[in-house]
Amino acid sequence: TGGLRGLKGDLYEGGIRVPFIVKWPGVVSPGRVSGHVSAQYDLLATLAEVTGQSVPANDGVSFLPELMGRRQRTHEYLYFEFFEKTGQKAVVMGDWKAVKSNLKKDPDASCELFNLAKDPFESEDLASRHRRISRRADRVMKSASSPSGVTGFRTPSRP
């Protein structure tokens, strides 16, 4: 985890931040490092664009422009939920990340709020100082979660 908070199965950065390494001679510049944030479902959109295939409508955004060093469209937010295992929800909105934990015991738990650009280790909860952002994150979490029909699994939906 490189000192990041959390472990696999958590929604803190130590549990969900994963490097993505690409080698594509002639397209991706060697040694290039990007801070672009994406999710697993962006990989399908990217591979479809690379191969010229169409994909069903989904929330994925191709990160091919980022790989090629061009202007990249970003998500308004990325939503994560590990409700059955850890009782957690999280949303990343630009530099901000909100995490709700222990939702099985307390469905109305308040969120922790972190500025990942300044605090990638999620050590300082800023929720009390940025209530407007916390409320927005809470609204996004409520609107993005929808039952999938499979016990113990939820998928994001568009608000």
DSSP file with accessible surface (Angstrom, degrees, kcal/mol):
  #  RESIDUE AA STRUCTURE BP1 BP2  ACC     N-H-->O    O-->H-N    N-H-->O    O-->H-N    TCO  KAPPA ALPHA  PHI   PSI    X-CA   Y-CA   Z-CA
    1    1 A T    >         0   0   95      0, 0.0     3,-2.0     0, 0.0    16,-0.1   0.000 360.0 360.0 360.0  -6.6    0.0    0.0    0.0
    2    2 A G  T 3   -     0   0   75      1,-0.3     3,-0.1    12,-0.0    12,-0.0   0.800 360.0 -53.0  60.9  28.6    3.0    2.3    0.1
    3    3 A G  T 3  S+     0   0   58      1,-0.3    -1,-0.3     3,-0.1     2,-0.1   0.452 101.1 142.4  86.8  -1.6    1.9    3.7    3.5
    4    4 A L    <   -     0   0   27     -3,-2.0    -1,-0.3     1,-0.1   117,-0.1  -0.401  60.0 -96.5 -70.9 153.3   -1.6    4.6    2.2
    5    5 A R  S    S+     0   0   92    115,-0.3     9,-3.1   116,-0.2    10,-0.5  -0.422  85.1  19.1 -69.7 139.7   -4.5    4.1    4.6
    6    6 A G        -     0   0   19      8,-0.2     2,-0.2     7,-0.2    -3,-0.1  -0.051  69.0-115.6  91.5 166.6   -6.4    0.8    4.3
    7    7 A L    >   -     0   0  116      1,-0.1     3,-2.4     8,-0.0     5,-0.2  -0.781  53.8 -50.7-131.5 175.3   -5.8   -2.6    2.8
    8    8 A K  T 3  S+     0   0  189      1,-0.3    -1,-0.1    -2,-0.2     7,-0.1  -0.214 127.9  32.1 -49.8 133.8   -7.3   -4.6    0.0
    9    9 A G  T 3  S+     0   0   10      6,-0.6    -1,-0.3     1,-0.4     2,-0.3   0.327  99.6 103.5  94.2  -7.6  -11.1   -4.7    0.5
   10   10 A D  S <  S-     0   0   44     -3,-2.4    -1,-0.4     2,-0.1    75,-0.0  -0.712  70.3-136.6 -97.6 159.8  -11.2   -1.2    2.0
   11   11 A L  S    S+     0   0    0     -2,-0.3     2,-0.1    -3,-0.1    -1,-0.1   0.366  75.2 103.0 -98.4   6.1  -12.3    1.9    0.2
   12   12 A Y  S >> S-     0   0   19     -5,-0.2     3,-2.3     1,-0.1     4,-1.2  -0.434  96.0 -94.6 -76.0 165.4   -9.4    4.0    1.5
   13   13 A E  H 3> S+     0   0   12      1,-0.3     4,-2.7     2,-0.2     3,-0.3   0.823 123.9  61.6 -55.8 -34.7   -6.6    4.6   -0.9
   14   14 A G  H 34 S+     0   0   12     -9,-3.1    -1,-0.3     1,-0.2    -8,-0.2   0.751 109.9  43.2 -64.1 -20.3   -4.6    1.6    0.3
   15   15 A G  H <4 S+     0   0   17     -3,-2.3    -6,-0.6   -10,-0.5    -1,-0.2   0.690 128.5  21.7 -96.9 -22.6   -7.4   -0.6   -0.8
   16   16 A I  H  < S+     0   0   37     -4,-1.2     2,-0.6    -3,-0.3    -2,-0.2   0.600  90.9  99.0-124.3 -15.0   -8.4    0.8   -4.1
   17   17 A R     <  +     0   0  124     -4,-2.7   -13,-0.1    -5,-0.3    -5,-0.0  -0.664  48.1 168.8 -80.2 118.0   -5.4    2.8   -5.5
   18   18 A V        -     0   0  116     -2,-0.6     2,-0.0    -3,-0.0    -3,-0.0  -0.995  32.5-122.0-131.7 132.0   -3.7    0.5   -8.0
   19   19 A P        -     0   0  112      0, 0.0     2,-0.5     0, 0.0     0, 0.0  -0.380  18.7-151.8 -70.4 151.1   -1.0    1.5  -10.5
   20   20 A F        -     0   0  119     -2,-0.0     2,-0.5     2,-0.0    -2,-0.0  -0.990  10.6-162.9-125.4 119.5   -1.6    0.9  -14.2
   21   21 A I        -     0   0  156     -2,-0.5     2,-0.4     2,-0.0     0, 0.0  -0.894   6.8-174.1-111.2 131.7    1.4    0.2  -16.3
   22   22 A V        -     0   0   46     -2,-0.5     2,-0.5     2,-0.0    -2,-0.0  -0.982  13.1-173.7-127.2 134.8    1.4    0.5  -20.1
   23   23 A K        +     0   0  191     -2,-0.4     6,-0.1     7,-0.1    -2,-0.0  -0.976  22.7 149.7-124.8 115.1    4.1   -0.3  -22.6
   24   24 A W    >>  -     0   0   90     -2,-0.5     4,-2.5     4,-0.3     3,-2.3  -0.682  37.2-142.7-146.3  81.8    3.1    0.8  -26.2
   25   25 A P  T 34 S+     0   0  101      0, 0.0     4,-0.1     0, 0.0    -2,-0.1  -0.181  84.9  15.3 -52.3 134.4    6.1    1.7  -28.3
   26   26 A G  T 34 S+     0   0   89      2,-0.3     3,-0.1     1,-0.1     0, 0.0   0.311 129.8  51.3  85.6  -9.9    5.5    4.6  -30.6
   27   27 A V  T <4 S+     0   0   45     -3,-2.3     2,-0.5     1,-0.4    -1,-0.1   0.683 103.4  46.8-121.3 -53.2    2.3    5.7  -28.8
   28   28 A V  S  < S-     0   0   20     -4,-2.5    -1,-0.4    41,-0.0    -4,-0.3  -0.848  86.9-121.4 -99.4 125.2    3.0    6.0  -25.1
   29   29 A S    >   -     0   0   75     -2,-0.5     3,-1.7    38,-0.4    40,-0.0  -0.439  32.6-109.5 -65.4 129.4    6.1    7.9  -24.2
   30   30 A P  T 3  S+     0   0  133      0, 0.0     3,-0.1     0, 0.0    -1,-0.1  -0.300 100.6  15.1 -59.2 138.5    8.5    5.8  -22.1
   31   31 A G  T 3  S+     0   0   79      1,-0.2     2,-0.2    -3,-0.1    -2,-0.1   0.445  87.4 148.5  79.4  -1.4    8.8    6.9  -18.5
   32   32 A R    <   -     0   0   95     -3,-1.7     2,-0.4    35,-0.1    -1,-0.2  -0.463  29.5-161.7 -69.4 134.9    5.6    9.1  -18.7
   33   33 A V        -     0   0  135     -2,-0.2     2,-0.4    -3,-0.1    -1,-0.0  -0.966   5.2-167.6-119.7 135.7    3.8    9.2  -15.4
   34   34 A S        -     0   0   51     -2,-0.4    33,-0.0     2,-0.1    32,-0.0  -0.937  23.6-158.0-123.1 146.6    0.1   10.3  -15.1
   35   35 A G        +     0   0   73     -2,-0.4    -1,-0.1     2,-0.1     2,-0.0   0.248  48.1 139.4-100.4  10.8   -2.0   11.2  -12.2
   36   36 A H        -     0   0   44      1,-0.1     2,-0.5    27,-0.1    -2,-0.1  -0.316  44.6-144.0 -60.1 133.3   -5.2   10.4  -14.1
   37   37 A V        +     0   0   87     38,-0.1    38,-0.3    -2,-0.0     2,-0.3  -0.865  31.1 155.1-103.1 129.0   -7.8    8.7  -11.9
   38   38 A S        -     0   0   47     -2,-0.5     2,-0.3    36,-0.1    40,-0.1  -0.866  30.3-128.3-142.0 177.1  -10.0    6.0  -13.5
   39   39 A A    >>  -     0   0   13     -2,-0.3     3,-2.1    22,-0.2     4,-0.6  -0.807  36.8 -95.3-126.3 169.3  -11.9    2.9  -12.6
   40   40 A Q  H >> S+     0   0  155      1,-0.3     3,-1.5    -2,-0.3     4,-0.7   0.857 120.7  60.3 -53.7 -39.6  -12.1   -0.7  -13.9
   41   41 A Y  H 3> S+     0   0   50      1,-0.3     4,-1.1     2,-0.2    -1,-0.3   0.702  93.8  65.6 -69.5 -13.6  -15.0    0.1  -16.1
   42   42 A D  H <> S+     0   0    1     -3,-2.1     4,-2.3    18,-0.2    21,-0.4   0.766  90.0  66.7 -73.8 -24.0  -12.9    2.7  -18.0
   43   43 A L  H <X S+     0   0   59     -3,-1.5     4,-3.0    -4,-0.6     5,-0.3   0.919  98.1  50.6 -63.8 -42.5  -10.6   -0.1  -19.2
   44   44 A L  H  X S+     0   0   89     -4,-0.7     4,-2.5     1,-0.2     5,-0.2   0.944 111.4  48.1 -60.7 -45.9  -13.4   -1.6  -21.4
   45   45 A A  H  X S+     0   0   14     -4,-1.1     4,-2.0     1,-0.2    17,-0.2   0.899 113.9  48.1 -61.8 -38.5  -14.1    1.8  -22.9
   46   46 A T  H  X S+     0   0    3     -4,-2.3     4,-2.7    15,-0.2    -2,-0.2   0.948 112.7  45.6 -68.1 -50.0  -10.3    2.3  -23.6
   47   47 A L  H  X S+     0   0   93     -4,-3.0     4,-2.2     1,-0.2     6,-0.2   0.876 111.6  53.7 -64.1 -35.2   -9.7   -1.1  -25.1
   48   48 A A  H  X>S+     0   0    7     -4,-2.5     5,-2.4    -5,-0.3     4,-0.8   0.929 110.6  46.5 -64.3 -41.9  -12.8   -0.8  -27.3
   49   49 A E  H ><5S+     0   0   92     -4,-2.0     3,-0.7    -5,-0.2    -2,-0.2   0.927 111.5  51.4 -66.1 -42.0  -11.5    2.6  -28.6
   50   50 A V  H 3<5S+     0   0   60     -4,-2.7    -1,-0.2     1,-0.2    -2,-0.2   0.900 118.2  37.6 -60.7 -39.9   -8.1    1.1  -29.2
   51   51 A T  H 3<5S-     0   0   86     -4,-2.2    -1,-0.2    -5,-0.2    -2,-0.2   0.426 111.2-116.2 -95.7   0.1   -9.5   -1.8  -31.2
   52   52 A G  T <<5 +     0   0   66     -4,-0.8     2,-0.2    -3,-0.7    -3,-0.2   0.753  67.5 140.0  73.4  25.2  -12.3    0.1  -32.9
   53   53 A Q      < -     0   0  130     -5,-2.4     2,-0.3    -6,-0.2    -1,-0.2  -0.658  48.7-127.5 -99.1 156.7  -15.1   -1.8  -31.2
   54   54 A S        -     0   0  114     -2,-0.2    -1,-0.0    -5,-0.0    -9,-0.0  -0.721  21.5-160.4 -98.3 153.9  -18.4   -0.5  -29.8
   55   55 A V        -     0   0   53     -2,-0.3     3,-0.1     3,-0.0   -10,-0.0  -0.939  28.2 -95.3-129.1 152.9  -19.5   -1.3  -26.3
   56   56 A P        -     0   0  105      0, 0.0    -1,-0.0     0, 0.0     0, 0.0  -0.281  61.4 -77.8 -60.6 155.9  -22.9   -1.1  -24.7
   57   57 A A  S    S+     0   0   99      2,-0.1     2,-0.3     1,-0.0     0, 0.0  -0.305  73.2 142.3 -56.3 131.1  -23.7    2.1  -22.9
   58   58 A N        -     0   0   50      2,-0.2    -3,-0.0    -3,-0.1    -1,-0.0  -0.919  63.9 -91.6-156.8-177.0  -22.0    2.2  -19.5
   59   59 A D  S    S+     0   0   43     -2,-0.3   -17,-0.1    97,-0.1    -2,-0.1   0.432  79.7 122.4 -86.8   1.0  -20.2    4.7  -17.2
   60   60 A G        -     0   0   13    -19,-0.2     2,-0.5   -22,-0.0    -2,-0.2  -0.346  44.9-160.5 -69.8 144.2  -16.8    4.0  -18.6
   61   61 A V        -     0   0   11    -22,-0.1   -15,-0.2    -2,-0.1   -22,-0.2  -0.992  24.3-120.4-123.6 121.6  -14.6    6.8  -20.1
   62   62 A S        -     0   0   20     -2,-0.5    11,-0.3   -17,-0.2     4,-0.1  -0.383  17.0-162.9 -61.0 133.2  -11.8    5.8  -22.4
   63   63 A F     >  +     0   0   12    -21,-0.4     4,-2.0     1,-0.2     3,-0.3   0.180  58.7 112.7-103.5  21.3   -8.4    7.0  -21.1
   64   64 A L  H  > S+     0   0   15      1,-0.2     4,-2.0     2,-0.2     6,-0.2   0.911  73.0  56.9 -57.9 -42.2   -6.8    6.6  -24.5
   65   65 A P  H  4>S+     0   0   23      0, 0.0     5,-3.3     0, 0.0     4,-0.3   0.919 106.4  50.2 -56.7 -40.0   -6.3   10.4  -24.8
   66   66 A E  H >45S+     0   0   36     -3,-0.3     3,-1.4     1,-0.2    -2,-0.2   0.916 108.3  52.3 -63.0 -42.4   -4.3   10.3  -21.5
   67   67 A L  H 3<5S+     0   0   24     -4,-2.0   -38,-0.4     1,-0.3    -1,-0.2   0.860 111.5  47.3 -60.8 -34.3   -2.1    7.5  -22.8
   68   68 A M  T 3<5S-     0   0   74     -4,-2.0    -1,-0.3    -5,-0.2    -2,-0.2   0.368 119.0-109.7 -91.2   4.0   -1.4    9.5  -25.9
   69   69 A G  T < 5S+     0   0   47     -3,-1.4    -3,-0.2    -4,-0.3     2,-0.2   0.725  76.8 127.8  76.8  22.0   -0.6   12.7  -23.9
   70   70 A R  S   <S-     0   0  130     -5,-3.3    -1,-0.2    -6,-0.2     2,-0.1  -0.550  72.4 -67.0-104.6 173.7   -3.7   14.5  -25.2
   71   71 A R        -     0   0  238     -2,-0.2     2,-0.4    -3,-0.1    -1,-0.1  -0.376  55.6-149.8 -62.0 131.3   -6.5   16.3  -23.3
   72   72 A Q        -     0   0   24     -7,-0.1     2,-0.2    -2,-0.1    -9,-0.1  -0.893   8.3-134.6-112.4 131.0   -8.5   13.7  -21.2
   73   73 A R        -     0   0  167     -2,-0.4     2,-0.3   -11,-0.3    -7,-0.1  -0.585  29.6-155.9 -74.9 141.4  -12.2   13.9  -20.3
   74   74 A T        -     0   0   93     -2,-0.2     2,-0.2   -36,-0.0   -36,-0.1  -0.794  18.5 -98.3-118.3 164.1  -12.7   13.0  -16.6
   75   75 A H        -     0   0   38    -38,-0.3    19,-0.3    -2,-0.3     3,-0.1  -0.505  20.3-133.2 -74.6 147.4  -15.5   11.6  -14.6
   76   76 A E  S    S-     0   0  132      1,-0.3     2,-0.3    -2,-0.2    -1,-0.1   0.887  90.6 -18.4 -63.5 -38.2  -17.7   14.0  -12.6
   77   77 A Y        -     0   0   29     16,-0.2     2,-0.4     2,-0.0    -1,-0.3  -0.977  58.9-134.2-158.6 160.5  -17.2   11.5   -9.8
   78   78 A L  E     -A   92   0A   5     14,-2.2    14,-2.6    -2,-0.3     2,-0.4  -0.996  24.5-156.7-119.3 129.5  -16.2    7.9   -9.2
   79   79 A Y  E     -A   91   0A   9     -2,-0.4     2,-0.4    12,-0.2    12,-0.2  -0.882  10.8-177.0-111.4 137.1  -18.4    5.8   -6.9
   80   80 A F  E     -A   90   0A  47     10,-2.9    10,-2.6    -2,-0.4     2,-0.4  -0.981   2.6-176.9-131.3 146.4  -17.3    2.8   -4.9
   81   81 A E  E     +A   89   0A  30     -2,-0.4     8,-0.2     8,-0.2    73,-0.2  -0.960  19.8 167.1-148.2 123.5  -19.2    0.5   -2.6
   82   82 A F  E  >> +A   88   0A  76      6,-2.4     4,-1.7    -2,-0.4     6,-1.5  -0.601  29.0 149.7-122.9  64.0  -18.1   -2.5   -0.6
   83   83 A F  H  >5 +     0   0   45      4,-0.3     4,-1.0     3,-0.2    21,-0.1   0.954  64.8  43.9 -70.5 -49.8  -21.2   -2.7    1.4
   84   84 A E  H  45S+     0   0   91     68,-0.4    -1,-0.2     2,-0.2    69,-0.1   0.887 122.3  36.6 -66.7 -38.1  -21.5   -6.4    2.2
   85   85 A K  H  45S+     0   0  152     67,-0.2    -2,-0.2     3,-0.1    -1,-0.2   0.959 140.9   1.7 -80.4 -53.3  -17.9   -7.0    3.1
   86   86 A T  H  <5S-     0   0   42     -4,-1.7    16,-0.8     2,-0.1    -3,-0.2   0.483  86.5-121.9-117.4  -5.5  -16.9   -3.8    4.9
   87   87 A G     << +     0   0    1     -5,-1.1    16,-2.6    -4,-1.0     2,-0.3   0.877  66.2 139.7  65.3  36.0  -20.0   -1.6    5.0
   88   88 A Q  E     -A   82   0A   7     -6,-1.5    -6,-2.4    13,-0.2     2,-0.3  -0.881  33.9-178.3-118.5 149.9  -18.3    1.2    3.1
   89   89 A K  E     +AB  81 100A  39     11,-2.0    11,-3.1    -2,-0.3     2,-0.3  -0.967  11.2 178.7-133.4 150.2  -19.1    3.6    0.4
   90   90 A A  E     -AB  80  99A   0    -10,-2.6   -10,-2.9    -2,-0.3     2,-0.4  -0.994  12.6-164.9-149.7 153.5  -16.8    6.2   -1.2
   91   91 A V  E     -AB  79  98A   0      7,-2.1     7,-2.5    -2,-0.3     2,-0.5  -0.998   8.0-154.9-140.1 136.4  -16.9    8.8   -3.8
   92   92 A V  E     +AB  78  97A  13    -14,-2.6   -14,-2.2    -2,-0.4     2,-0.5  -0.967  14.0 176.9-110.6 124.6  -14.0   10.6   -5.5
   93   93 A M  E >   - B   0  96A   9      3,-3.2     3,-2.2    -2,-0.5     2,-0.2  -0.894  62.8 -62.0-129.1  95.2  -14.9   14.0   -6.9
   94   94 A G  T 3  S-     0   0   61     -2,-0.5    22,-0.1   -19,-0.3    -1,-0.1  -0.431 121.4 -11.7  64.3-126.4  -11.8   15.7   -8.4
   95   95 A D  T 3  S+     0   0   95     -2,-0.2    21,-2.9    -3,-0.1    22,-0.5   0.615 123.2  89.4 -78.7 -12.6   -9.3   16.2   -5.5
   96   96 A W  E <   -BC  93 115A  51     -3,-2.2    -3,-3.2    19,-0.2     2,-0.4  -0.671  51.6-176.9 -94.2 142.6  -12.0   15.3   -2.9
   97   97 A K  E     -BC  92 114A   0     17,-2.5    17,-2.8    -2,-0.3     2,-0.4  -0.996   5.4-165.9-137.2 130.3  -12.8   11.9   -1.5
   98   98 A A  E     -BC  91 113A   0     -7,-2.5    -7,-2.1    -2,-0.4     2,-0.4  -0.934   5.9-169.5-114.3 139.8  -15.5   11.0    0.9
   99   99 A V  E     -BC  90 112A   0     13,-2.0    13,-2.9    -2,-0.4     2,-0.5  -0.995   8.0-165.8-130.1 132.8  -15.7    7.7    2.7
  100  100 A K  E     -B   89   0A  18    -11,-3.1   -11,-2.0    -2,-0.4     2,-0.3  -0.983  18.4-176.3-114.8 131.0  -18.6    6.3    4.8
  101  101 A S        +     0   0   33     -2,-0.5   -13,-0.2     9,-0.4   -14,-0.1  -0.802  54.2  28.7-123.6 164.8  -17.8    3.3    7.0
  102  102 A N    >>  +     0   0   87    -16,-0.8     4,-2.2    -2,-0.3     3,-0.6   0.804  64.9 153.5  60.8  33.3  -19.6    1.0    9.3
  103  103 A L  T 34  +     0   0    7    -16,-2.6   -16,-0.1     1,-0.2    -1,-0.1   0.709  62.1  66.1 -69.8 -19.5  -22.8    1.4    7.4
  104  104 A K  T 34 S+     0   0  110      1,-0.2    -1,-0.2     2,-0.1   -17,-0.1   0.904 113.8  30.8 -66.6 -38.7  -24.1   -2.0    8.4
  105  105 A K  T <4 S+     0   0  175     -3,-0.6    -2,-0.2     1,-0.2    -1,-0.2   0.802 136.1  26.6 -86.7 -33.8  -24.3   -0.9   12.0
  106  106 A D    ><  -     0   0   76     -4,-2.2     3,-2.0     1,-0.1    -1,-0.2  -0.758  61.1-178.6-134.6  86.9  -25.1    2.8   11.3
  107  107 A P  T 3  S+     0   0   92      0, 0.0    -1,-0.1     0, 0.0    -4,-0.1   0.717  87.3  53.0 -59.9 -19.1  -26.8    3.4    8.0
  108  108 A D  T 3  S+     0   0  141     -5,-0.0    -5,-0.1     2,-0.0    -2,-0.0   0.101  78.9 149.7-102.9  23.0  -26.8    7.1    8.7
  109  109 A A    <   -     0   0   10     -3,-2.0     2,-0.1     1,-0.1    -7,-0.0  -0.193  46.5-119.9 -56.2 143.8  -23.0    7.3    9.4
  110  110 A S        -     0   0  107      1,-0.1    -9,-0.4   -10,-0.0     2,-0.3  -0.420  30.2-107.6 -80.8 163.2  -21.5   10.6    8.4
  111  111 A C        -     0   0   12    -11,-0.1     2,-0.3    -2,-0.1   -11,-0.2  -0.648  13.4-135.8 -95.2 151.8  -18.7   10.8    5.9
  112  112 A E  E     -C   99   0A  40    -13,-2.9   -13,-2.0    -2,-0.3     2,-0.4  -0.761  25.3-151.9 -90.6 148.3  -15.1   11.4    6.3
  113  113 A L  E     +C   98   0A   0     -2,-0.3    13,-3.8   -15,-0.2     2,-0.3  -0.991  15.1 179.9-131.1 132.1  -13.7   13.9    3.8
  114  114 A F  E     -C   97   0A   1    -17,-2.8   -17,-2.5    -2,-0.4     2,-0.8  -0.958  28.8-137.8-131.2 146.7  -10.2   14.1    2.4
  115  115 A N  E >>  -C   96   0A  14     -2,-0.3     4,-2.6     9,-0.3     3,-0.6  -0.894  20.4-167.9-100.0 101.5   -8.3   16.3   -0.1
  116  116 A L  T 34 S+     0   0   21    -21,-2.9    -1,-0.1    -2,-0.8   -20,-0.1   0.774  82.0  61.0 -65.8 -26.3   -6.3   13.6   -1.9
  117  117 A A  T 34 S+     0   0   66    -22,-0.5    -1,-0.2     1,-0.2   -21,-0.1   0.881 120.5  25.5 -67.0 -35.2   -4.1   16.2   -3.7
  118  118 A K  T <4 S+     0   0  176     -3,-0.6    -2,-0.2     1,-0.2    -1,-0.2   0.681 137.2  28.3 -98.6 -22.4   -2.9   17.5   -0.3
  119  119 A D    ><  +     0   0   18     -4,-2.6     3,-1.9     1,-0.1    -1,-0.2  -0.573  56.8 164.4-143.4  71.4   -3.4   14.3    1.8
  120  120 A P  T 3  S+     0   0   35      0, 0.0  -115,-0.3     0, 0.0  -107,-0.1   0.697  79.3  63.2 -66.1 -13.8   -3.1   11.1   -0.2
  121  121 A F  T 3  S-     0   0  103   -117,-0.1  -116,-0.2    -3,-0.1  -107,-0.1   0.430 102.8-132.1 -89.3   0.3   -2.7    9.2    3.1
  122  122 A E    <   +     0   0    0     -3,-1.9     3,-0.1    -7,-0.1    -6,-0.1   0.902  60.2 139.2  50.9  50.4   -6.2   10.2    4.2
  123  123 A S        +     0   0   98      1,-0.2     2,-0.6    -4,-0.1    -1,-0.1   0.674  53.8  58.0 -97.8 -19.3   -4.9   11.3    7.6
  124  124 A E  S    S-     0   0   93     -5,-0.1     2,-0.6    -9,-0.1    -9,-0.3  -0.924  71.1-148.4-122.2 110.7   -6.9   14.5    8.1
  125  125 A D        -     0   0   72     -2,-0.6     3,-0.2     1,-0.1   -11,-0.2  -0.635  16.2-179.8 -75.7 117.8  -10.8   14.4    8.0
  126  126 A L    >>  +     0   0   17    -13,-3.8     4,-1.4    -2,-0.6     3,-0.8   0.251  46.3 111.1-103.0  10.5  -11.9   17.7    6.6
  127  127 A A  T 34 S+     0   0   15    -14,-0.3     3,-0.4     1,-0.3     7,-0.2   0.881  76.6  50.8 -57.4 -41.4  -15.7   17.0    6.8
  128  128 A S  T 34 S+     0   0   73      1,-0.2     3,-0.4    -3,-0.2    -1,-0.3   0.786 114.1  45.1 -70.7 -23.3  -16.4   19.5    9.6
  129  129 A R  T <4 S+     0   0  150     -3,-0.8    -1,-0.2     1,-0.2    -2,-0.2   0.638 119.9  39.3 -92.0 -16.4  -14.5   22.3    7.7
  130  130 A H     X  +     0   0   71     -4,-1.4     4,-2.2    -3,-0.4    -1,-0.2  -0.490  65.3 155.5-132.0  63.7  -16.1   21.6    4.3
  131  131 A R  H  > S+     0   0  154     -3,-0.4     4,-2.7     1,-0.2     5,-0.2   0.842  71.8  57.4 -62.8 -35.7  -19.7   20.8    5.0
  132  132 A R  H  > S+     0   0  173      2,-0.2     4,-2.2     1,-0.2    -1,-0.2   0.936 109.8  44.2 -62.4 -44.4  -21.0   21.8    1.6
  133  133 A I  H  > S+     0   0   20      2,-0.2     4,-2.7     1,-0.2    -2,-0.2   0.913 112.8  52.5 -67.4 -39.4  -18.6   19.3   -0.1
  134  134 A S  H  X S+     0   0   14     -4,-2.2     4,-2.3    -7,-0.2    -2,-0.2   0.915 109.7  48.5 -61.9 -42.8  -19.5   16.6    2.4
  135  135 A R  H  X S+     0   0  138     -4,-2.7     4,-2.3     2,-0.2    -1,-0.2   0.910 111.3  50.1 -64.9 -40.5  -23.2   17.1    1.7
  136  136 A R  H  X S+     0   0   83     -4,-2.2     4,-2.5     2,-0.2    -2,-0.2   0.935 110.5  49.8 -62.7 -44.7  -22.6   16.9   -2.0
  137  137 A A  H  X S+     0   0    0     -4,-2.7     4,-2.7     1,-0.2    -2,-0.2   0.915 109.5  51.9 -60.2 -41.3  -20.7   13.7   -1.6
  138  138 A D  H  X S+     0   0   35     -4,-2.3     4,-2.3     1,-0.2    -1,-0.2   0.921 109.6  49.3 -62.6 -42.9  -23.5   12.3    0.5
  139  139 A R  H  X S+     0   0  146     -4,-2.3     4,-2.4     1,-0.2     5,-0.2   0.914 111.2  49.8 -62.3 -42.8  -26.0   13.1   -2.2
  140  140 A V  H  X S+     0   0   11     -4,-2.5     4,-2.7     1,-0.2     5,-0.2   0.936 109.8  50.8 -62.6 -45.0  -23.8   11.5   -4.8
  141  141 A M  H  X S+     0   0    2     -4,-2.7     4,-1.3     1,-0.2    -1,-0.2   0.919 112.0  47.5 -59.4 -42.8  -23.5    8.3   -2.7
  142  142 A K  H  < S+     0   0  136     -4,-2.3    -1,-0.2     1,-0.2    -2,-0.2   0.907 117.4  41.3 -66.3 -40.4  -27.2    8.1   -2.3
  143  143 A S  H  < S+     0   0   46     -4,-2.4    -2,-0.2     1,-0.2    -1,-0.2   0.809 113.0  53.3 -79.7 -27.1  -28.0    8.6   -5.9
  144  144 A A  H  < S+     0   0    0     -4,-2.7    13,-2.0    -5,-0.2     2,-0.4   0.752  91.3  85.2 -81.4 -23.3  -25.2    6.4   -7.3
  145  145 A S  E  <  +D  156   0B  21     -4,-1.3   -56,-0.0    -5,-0.2     9,-0.0  -0.639  51.0 161.1 -84.1 131.3  -26.1    3.3   -5.3
  146  146 A S  E     -D  155   0B  32      9,-1.0     9,-1.6    -2,-0.4    -3,-0.0  -0.980  43.4-105.0-147.3 138.1  -28.7    1.0   -6.8
  147  147 A P  E     -D  154   0B 105      0, 0.0     7,-0.2     0, 0.0     4,-0.1  -0.332  22.5-156.2 -60.6 140.6  -29.5   -2.6   -6.0
  148  148 A S        -     0   0   41      5,-1.2     6,-0.1     2,-0.4     3,-0.1   0.574  38.8-112.1 -93.9 -11.6  -28.2   -4.9   -8.8
  149  149 A G  S    S+     0   0   77      1,-0.3     2,-0.5     4,-0.3     5,-0.1   0.312  89.6 106.7  93.4 -10.1  -30.6   -7.8   -8.0
  150  150 A V  S >  S-     0   0   95      3,-0.5     3,-2.1     1,-0.0    -2,-0.4  -0.909  82.2-109.3-103.9 125.2  -27.7   -9.9   -6.9
  151  151 A T  T 3  S+     0   0  145     -2,-0.5     3,-0.1     1,-0.3    -1,-0.0  -0.289  99.9   7.9 -55.5 128.1  -27.6  -10.4   -3.2
  152  152 A G  T 3  S+     0   0   38      1,-0.2     2,-0.4   -68,-0.0   -68,-0.4   0.565 110.5  96.7  80.8   9.8  -24.7   -8.6   -1.6
  153  153 A F    <   -     0   0  120     -3,-2.1    -5,-1.2   -70,-0.1    -3,-0.5  -0.994  45.6-178.5-136.1 133.9  -23.7   -6.7   -4.8
  154  154 A R  E     -D  147   0B  90     -2,-0.4   -73,-0.1   -73,-0.2   -71,-0.1  -0.951  10.4-153.8-127.3 150.7  -24.6   -3.2   -5.9
  155  155 A T  E     -D  146   0B  52     -9,-1.6    -9,-1.0    -2,-0.3     2,-0.1  -0.906  26.2-104.6-122.0 151.7  -23.7   -1.3   -9.1
  156  156 A P  E     -D  145   0B  46      0, 0.0     2,-0.3     0, 0.0   -11,-0.2  -0.405  33.7-166.0 -72.0 148.9  -23.4    2.4   -9.7
  157  157 A S        -     0   0   38    -13,-2.0   -11,-0.0   -14,-0.1     0, 0.0  -0.905  29.9 -96.4-127.0 162.8  -26.2    4.2  -11.5
  158  158 A R              0   0  150     -2,-0.3   -99,-0.0     1,-0.1   -14,-0.0  -0.629 360.0 360.0 -80.6 132.6  -26.2    7.6  -13.0
  159  159 A P              0   0  100      0, 0.0    -1,-0.1     0, 0.0   -15,-0.1  -0.283 360.0 360.0 -72.8 360.0  -27.7   10.3  -10.8
